[in-house]
Amino acid sequence: MSYQLPIAHPDCLYIDGRWIRPAAAQYIDIVSPDTETIVARVAEARAAEVDAAVLAARRAFDEGPWPRMAPAARAKLLAALAERLTARHPELCAAWTAQVGGLAAAAPFVVGAGTKSYTTMAELGTSFAFEQRVASTMSPCAFVVREPVGVVAAIAPWNVPYAIMSSKVAPALLAGCTVLMKPAPETPIEAYIIAECAEAVGLPPGVLNLLPAHREAADYLVRNRGVDKVSFTGSTAAGRHIGAVCSERVARFTLELGGKSALLLLEDFPVAEAAQVMARTITVSSGQVCAMLSRAIVPRKHHAALSEAIAAAMQQVRIGYSTDPATQMGPLAMKRQLERVEGYIASGRASGATLVTGGKRPKGFERGYFIEPTLFANVDNSSVIAQEEIFGPVLCLIPADDVDHAVRIANDSIYGLNGAVLTRDAEAAYRIARRVRSGNFSQNAMRADFSLPFGGFKQSGIGREGGAWGLQSFLETKTILLDAPPASLAS
């Protein structure tokens, strides 16, 4: 299993429109979760490079043409960027597989969703109301305008690096912001490709910068007073810290954080079909999805039958290397993630929950970060495995007395990112969706439409990404009161 690095300047950072080598000559190793071998090495940004990138982005915003261009002109460049990125989809797919063990079979869909952010924003560039004339009781001529928030630090996680980084970069650029991309150290390749494409289409210097870095440099970036907004996706623990730092200096921020989302089963949905849905869902990306439906809340009388059926379905899941087209579940992304999941499995056993299946390394995989799909039954919703985000293929089966009890259990969480219900009754699905406190909710599947607002209630985050709602988070609203229309708009 080999991986050819698809980037031109792995030993450099992209700052102020140039590829520069870091002063300290430090590098980040990228490890394959399939083989535990180093597959790539890229430059590492430290404080000096963060300062240089912030200065470049600040200058490009305060003095450069980008924020003063018409939105339609920025949209045209975003459309060109989308074309360049589309041409590099094979490399983006290979990067996801090599870095986090994402299935090669699923990669085109995941990568396509990332590029769609740029095409969506390009379309909004000609339709979004950046400037509106409005009625006012205080002035004969009033405008509400939406202006870019400024310099944006876009911090993406490792699980879906291209799509999540793109969901920040695309609206920030359309808004007229300048951007500092800080990818996770485990998954920097996609951000390199974005930077190369941005350079190719002619984004002005300083508009888009690249800072692969570890946590210390990321914290230094968040604290930098030249950064006007932080857009972060990642753990709730890191989000709390970022929110506190930004609040101290009243910087803007959006946080898309963790989840412990509930899947409710109603009586009208067949048990056998429900078992298949639950087993298939928890193994998507090896369970490493923030919106994962990791708590299955089911009628008590069906609990035993479901437990048996889910276990049988999990045991049929084909575990394998991420490049194998026959693989249905690949490895976890990294060693520390495997150790984390194993720690939660041990906690589940100690809590008194029933380990029905899984819980160990699958046979035949001496290397790589593999774990079996795991089912715990008879789970107490107050237990650690039901309350904390595991980020792995571990499903908690929780019995409920009735629908009201199931909703109470679903809402008994610090999180509120996602939710779903299995039922043939759309009316019942809607009623439950309105009762469950989550930012997203679906019927009969784990779904997300990123052209619509995506984000969470409670400790699952602050703000929304996706479509026009995501664009608004990179804009400030200004009211202008005049005595008469300006000459430039009089016609």
C-alpha positions in Angstrom: 0.0 0.0 0.0 1.7 3.2 -1.2 0.7 6.9 -1.3 2.1 9.5 -3.7 2.1 13.0 -2.1 0.0 15.1 -4.5 1.3 18.5 -3.4 4.1 20.6 -4.9 5.5 22.2 -1.8 5.2 19.9 1.2 8.2 21.5 2.9 6.6 25.0 2.8 3.8 27.0 4.1 1.6 29.3 2.0 1.8 32.8 3.4 1.1 36.1 1.6 0.8 34.5 -1.8 4.2 32.7 -1.5 5.5 29.2 -0.5 8.0 29.7 2.3 9.9 27.3 4.4 9.4 27.5 8.2 12.2 29.2 10.1 12.6 26.3 12.5 12.6 23.6 9.8 10.1 21.5 11.7 7.9 19.0 10.0 4.7 17.0 10.7 4.6 13.2 10.0 1.4 11.8 8.6 0.8 8.2 9.6 -1.4 5.7 7.7 -4.1 4.2 10.0 -4.1 1.1 7.8 -0.4 0.3 8.2 0.9 2.6 11.0 3.6 3.8 8.6 4.6 7.4 7.7 3.0 8.2 4.3 3.8 11.9 4.1 5.7 14.8 5.8 4.8 18.5 5.6 6.1 21.7 7.1 5.0 22.7 10.6 4.1 26.3 11.5 5.2 27.8 14.8 4.6 31.2 16.3 6.8 33.1 13.9 4.9 31.7 10.9 1.6 32.4 12.6 2.6 36.1 13.1 3.7 36.4 9.5 0.4 34.9 8.2 -1.8 37.0 10.4 0.2 40.1 9.3 -0.3 39.1 5.7 -4.0 38.5 6.1 -4.5 41.7 8.1 -2.8 43.7 5.4 -4.8 42.0 2.6 -8.0 42.8 4.5 -7.1 46.4 5.6 -5.3 47.6 2.5 -5.9 45.1 -0.3 -8.6 44.9 -3.0 -10.4 41.7 -1.8 -12.9 43.1 0.7 -13.7 46.0 -1.6 -14.4 43.9 -4.7 -18.0 43.4 -5.7 -19.4 40.1 -4.3 -20.1 38.9 -7.9 -16.3 39.3 -8.7 -15.4 37.3 -5.7 -18.0 34.7 -6.7 -16.4 34.4 -10.1 -13.1 33.5 -8.5 -14.8 31.0 -6.2 -16.4 29.3 -9.3 -12.9 29.1 -10.8 -11.6 27.7 -7.6 -14.3 25.0 -7.7 -13.2 24.0 -11.2 -9.6 23.6 -10.1 -10.6 21.6 -7.1 -12.9 19.4 -9.1 -10.0 18.5 -11.4 -8.1 17.4 -8.3 -10.8 15.2 -6.8 -8.8 12.0 -7.3 -6.0 13.4 -5.2 -8.4 14.7 -2.6 -10.0 11.3 -2.4 -6.6 9.6 -2.1 -5.5 12.0 0.6 -8.6 11.2 2.8 -8.0 7.5 2.5 -4.3 7.7 3.2 -4.5 10.1 6.2 -7.6 8.9 8.2 -8.5 5.6 6.6 -11.6 6.9 5.0 -13.1 4.3 2.6 -12.0 4.8 -1.0 -15.5 3.8 -2.0 -17.0 6.7 0.0 -14.4 9.3 -0.8 -15.9 10.7 -4.0 -19.1 11.5 -2.1 -17.2 13.1 0.8 -14.9 15.1 -1.5 -17.8 16.2 -3.7 -19.6 17.6 -0.7 -16.6 19.8 0.0 -16.4 21.2 -3.5 -20.1 22.0 -3.4 -19.4 24.6 -0.8 -17.5 26.7 -3.4 -20.2 26.3 -6.1 -22.9 27.1 -3.6 -21.1 30.3 -2.5 -20.4 31.2 -6.1 -24.2 31.1 -6.8 -24.9 33.2 -3.6 -22.5 35.8 -4.8 -25.1 37.1 -7.3 -28.3 36.5 -5.2 -27.5 37.2 -1.6 -28.6 40.6 -0.3 -25.3 42.2 0.7 -27.0 45.6 0.5 -30.6 46.6 1.0 -32.5 49.9 1.0 -35.0 49.8 3.9 -37.7 52.1 5.3 -36.7 54.2 8.3 -38.7 56.6 10.6 -35.4 58.5 11.3 -34.0 59.1 7.9 -35.3 59.6 4.3 -32.7 57.1 3.0 -31.6 54.1 4.9 -29.5 51.1 4.0 -28.7 47.8 5.8 -25.4 46.5 4.5 -23.4 43.4 5.3 -19.7 43.7 5.4 -16.9 41.1 5.9 -16.0 40.4 9.6 -12.3 40.6 8.8 -9.4 38.1 9.3 -10.7 34.6 9.9 -8.9 31.7 11.4 -10.5 28.5 10.0 -9.6 25.5 12.2 -10.8 22.1 10.8 -10.7 18.7 12.4 -9.2 15.5 11.1 -12.2 13.3 10.4 -13.6 15.1 7.2 -10.9 17.6 6.6 -11.6 18.8 3.1 -15.4 19.3 3.4 -15.2 21.0 6.8 -12.4 23.3 5.8 -14.2 24.2 2.6 -17.4 24.9 4.6 -15.4 27.7 6.3 -13.1 28.9 3.5 -15.8 29.3 0.8 -18.3 31.5 2.7 -15.5 33.5 4.3 -14.0 34.3 0.9 -17.3 35.2 -0.6 -18.0 37.5 2.3 -14.7 39.4 1.6 -12.7 38.0 4.6 -9.1 37.0 4.5 -8.4 33.5 5.8 -5.9 31.5 7.8 -6.4 27.8 7.2 -5.3 25.7 10.2 -5.8 22.1 9.3 -5.5 19.3 11.9 -1.9 18.1 12.0 -3.0 14.6 11.0 -4.8 15.8 7.8 -3.0 18.8 6.1 -2.9 17.6 2.5 -6.4 18.8 1.5 -5.6 22.3 2.7 -2.4 22.3 0.7 -4.5 21.4 -2.4 -6.9 24.3 -1.6 -4.0 26.7 -1.3 -2.4 25.5 -4.6 -5.7 26.0 -6.4 -6.2 29.4 -4.8 -2.8 30.4 -6.1 -3.6 29.1 -9.5 -6.8 31.1 -9.9 -5.1 34.3 -8.8 -6.5 35.1 -5.3 -4.6 38.3 -4.2 -1.6 37.7 -1.8 -2.6 37.3 1.8 -6.3 36.4 1.1 -5.8 32.7 1.8 -2.9 31.4 4.0 -1.9 27.9 5.2 -0.7 27.0 8.7 -0.4 23.3 9.4 0.4 23.2 13.1 0.0 21.4 16.4 -2.1 22.6 19.3 0.4 25.1 20.8 0.6 27.1 17.5 -3.2 26.8 17.1 -3.7 28.4 20.5 -1.3 31.1 19.6 -3.3 31.8 16.5 -6.6 32.0 18.4 -5.1 34.4 20.9 -3.7 36.7 18.1 -5.4 40.1 18.2 -5.1 40.4 14.5 -7.7 37.7 14.1 -11.3 39.0 14.0 -13.1 35.7 14.0 -12.4 32.0 14.7 -14.4 29.4 12.9 -13.7 26.1 14.7 -14.9 22.5 14.3 -13.8 19.9 16.8 -14.2 18.7 20.3 -16.4 20.4 22.9 -13.4 20.7 25.3 -11.4 22.6 22.7 -14.4 24.7 21.8 -14.9 25.8 25.4 -11.3 27.0 25.4 -11.6 28.8 22.1 -14.9 30.4 23.1 -13.3 31.7 26.4 -10.3 33.1 24.6 -12.3 34.9 22.0 -14.8 36.2 24.5 -12.0 37.8 26.5 -11.2 40.0 23.6 -14.7 40.1 22.1 -13.6 38.4 18.9 -16.3 36.7 16.8 -16.4 32.9 16.8 -18.5 30.0 15.6 -18.2 26.5 17.1 -19.3 23.2 15.6 -18.6 20.8 18.4 -19.3 17.3 19.6 -22.4 15.2 19.9 -24.0 12.2 21.6 -27.0 12.0 19.3 -30.1 9.9 19.8 -31.9 7.6 17.4 -35.4 6.9 18.6 -37.4 3.8 17.5 -41.2 3.9 17.3 -43.5 0.9 17.4 -44.5 1.0 13.8 -41.0 0.5 12.4 -39.9 -3.2 11.9 -37.3 -4.5 14.4 -35.2 -6.3 11.7 -35.0 -3.2 9.5 -34.2 -1.0 12.5 -31.3 -3.3 13.4 -29.9 -2.9 9.9 -30.1 0.9 10.1 -28.5 1.0 13.5 -25.6 -1.3 12.5 -24.9 0.4 9.2 -25.0 3.9 10.7 -22.6 3.4 13.6 -20.0 2.0 11.3 -20.0 5.0 8.9 -16.5 6.4 8.9 -15.8 3.9 11.7 -18.1 6.0 13.9 -15.9 9.1 13.6 -18.7 11.5 12.8 -19.7 14.4 15.1 -23.4 13.9 14.2 -23.2 10.1 14.7 -26.4 8.5 16.1 -24.6 6.7 18.9 -27.5 6.3 21.4 -30.4 4.0 20.2 -33.4 4.6 22.4 -35.9 1.8 21.9 -39.1 0.4 23.3 -38.3 -1.8 26.3 -40.3 -4.7 24.9 -38.1 -4.8 21.8 -34.8 -4.3 23.5 -33.8 -8.0 23.7 -34.8 -8.7 20.1 -33.0 -5.6 18.8 -29.9 -6.4 20.8 -29.7 -9.8 19.1 -30.5 -8.5 15.6 -28.0 -5.5 15.8 -25.2 -7.9 17.0 -25.9 -10.2 14.1 -25.8 -7.3 11.6 -22.6 -5.9 13.2 -20.9 -9.3 12.9 -21.5 -9.2 9.1 -19.8 -5.9 8.6 -16.7 -6.4 6.4 -13.7 -4.8 8.2 -10.7 -4.1 6.0 -8.2 -1.7 4.6 -9.6 1.6 3.4 -8.3 1.1 -0.2 -10.2 -2.2 -0.6 -13.5 -1.7 -2.5 -15.1 -4.5 -0.5 -14.4 -2.9 2.9 -17.5 -1.7 4.8 -15.6 -0.3 7.8 -11.9 0.7 7.9 -9.6 1.6 10.7 -9.9 4.4 13.3 -7.9 7.4 12.3 -4.9 7.2 14.7 -3.4 5.4 17.6 -4.7 7.8 20.3 -8.2 7.4 18.8 -8.0 3.6 19.1 -6.8 3.9 22.7 -9.7 6.3 23.4 -12.3 4.0 22.1 -10.8 1.0 23.9 -10.9 3.1 27.1 -14.6 3.7 26.6 -15.3 0.1 26.0 -13.6 -0.8 29.3 -15.7 1.9 31.0 -18.9 0.4 29.5 -18.0 -3.0 30.8 -17.3 -1.6 34.2 -20.6 0.3 34.3 -22.7 -2.9 34.2 -23.9 -2.5 30.6 -24.0 -5.7 28.5 -21.2 -6.0 25.9 -23.2 -7.9 23.3 -20.6 -8.0 20.5 -17.3 -6.4 19.5 -15.0 -4.6 21.8 -11.7 -5.8 20.5 -9.3 -5.8 17.6 -10.6 -7.9 14.7 -8.7 -11.1 13.8 -6.1 -10.8 11.1 -5.2 -7.2 11.7 -2.0 -7.1 13.7 -1.1 -3.7 12.4 -3.4 -0.7 11.8 -5.9 1.0 14.2 -8.8 -1.5 13.8 -11.6 -2.2 16.2 -14.7 -4.3 15.9 -18.2 -2.7 15.7 -19.3 -2.7 19.3 -22.8 -3.0 20.9 -23.6 -2.3 24.5 -27.2 -3.2 25.6 -29.0 -2.4 28.9 -27.2 1.0 29.0 -28.0 3.4 31.7 -28.3 6.9 30.1 -26.4 8.4 33.0 -23.3 6.2 32.4 -20.1 7.5 30.8 -20.6 5.6 27.5 -24.0 7.2 27.1 -23.0 10.7 28.1 -19.6 11.2 26.5 -18.7 11.3 22.8 -16.7 8.2 22.0 -16.1 8.9 18.3 -15.9 5.3 17.3 -18.1 2.4 16.2 -19.7 1.9 19.7 -23.5 1.9 19.9 -25.4 2.2 23.2 -28.8 0.5 23.3 -31.1 2.2 25.8 -34.6 0.9 26.8 -37.5 3.3 27.2 -40.9 2.8 28.6 -42.8 5.0 26.0 -42.3 7.8 23.6 -42.3 10.5 26.3 -39.7 8.6 28.2 -37.6 8.2 25.0 -37.7 11.9 24.4 -36.6 12.7 27.9 -33.7 10.3 27.6 -32.7 11.9 24.2 -32.7 15.3 25.8 -30.8 14.2 28.9 -27.4 15.2 27.4 -25.1 18.1 27.4 -25.1 17.8 23.6 -27.7 18.7 21.0 -26.2 18.3 17.5 -28.2 15.6 15.7 -31.1 13.2 16.1 -33.4 10.9 14.2 -36.4 8.7 14.6 -37.4 5.4 12.9 -41.0 5.6 12.0 -43.3 5.3 8.9 -45.4 8.2 10.2 -44.1 11.6 9.0 -46.5 13.4 11.4 -45.0 11.5 14.4 -41.5 12.2 13.1 -42.2 15.9 12.9 -43.7 16.0 16.4 -40.7 14.3 17.9 -38.3 16.4 15.9 -39.8 19.5 17.5 -39.4 18.0 21.0 -35.8 16.8 20.7 -33.4 19.6 21.4 -30.9 19.3 18.5 -29.8 21.4 15.7 -30.6 18.7 13.1 -33.1 15.9 13.0 -34.1 13.3 10.4 -36.6 10.6 9.7 -35.3 7.0 9.2 -31.6 7.8 8.5 -28.6 9.9 9.6 -28.8 12.8 7.1 -27.3 16.2 6.7 -27.9 18.8 3.9 -25.0 21.3 4.1 -26.8 23.7 1.8 -29.0 24.2 4.9 -28.0 25.4 8.4 -25.9 22.9 10.3 -24.9 23.2 13.9 -26.0 22.3 17.4 -27.9 23.2 20.6 -26.3 23.3 24.0 -22.6 22.2 24.2 -22.7 21.0 20.6 -21.8 24.5 19.4 -22.6 28.1 18.7 -23.7 29.4 15.3 -24.5 27.6 12.0 -22.7 26.6 8.8 -24.1 25.9 5.4 -25.7 27.9 2.6 -26.7 31.5 3.2 -26.9 30.9 7.0 -23.2 30.0 7.0 -22.3 33.0 4.9 -24.1 35.3 7.4 -21.7 34.2 10.2 -18.8 35.8 8.3 -20.6 39.2 7.9 -21.2 42.1 10.1 -24.4 44.1 9.7 -24.2 47.9 9.4 -27.1 50.4 9.3 -26.5 53.6 7.2 -28.9 56.6 7.6 -28.6 59.3 4.9 -30.3 62.5 3.9 -30.6 61.3 0.3 -29.5 58.4 -1.9 -25.8 58.6 -2.8 -25.1 59.5 -6.4 -23.7 56.1 -7.2 -27.0 54.4 -6.3 -29.4 57.2 -7.4 -30.3 55.5 -10.6 
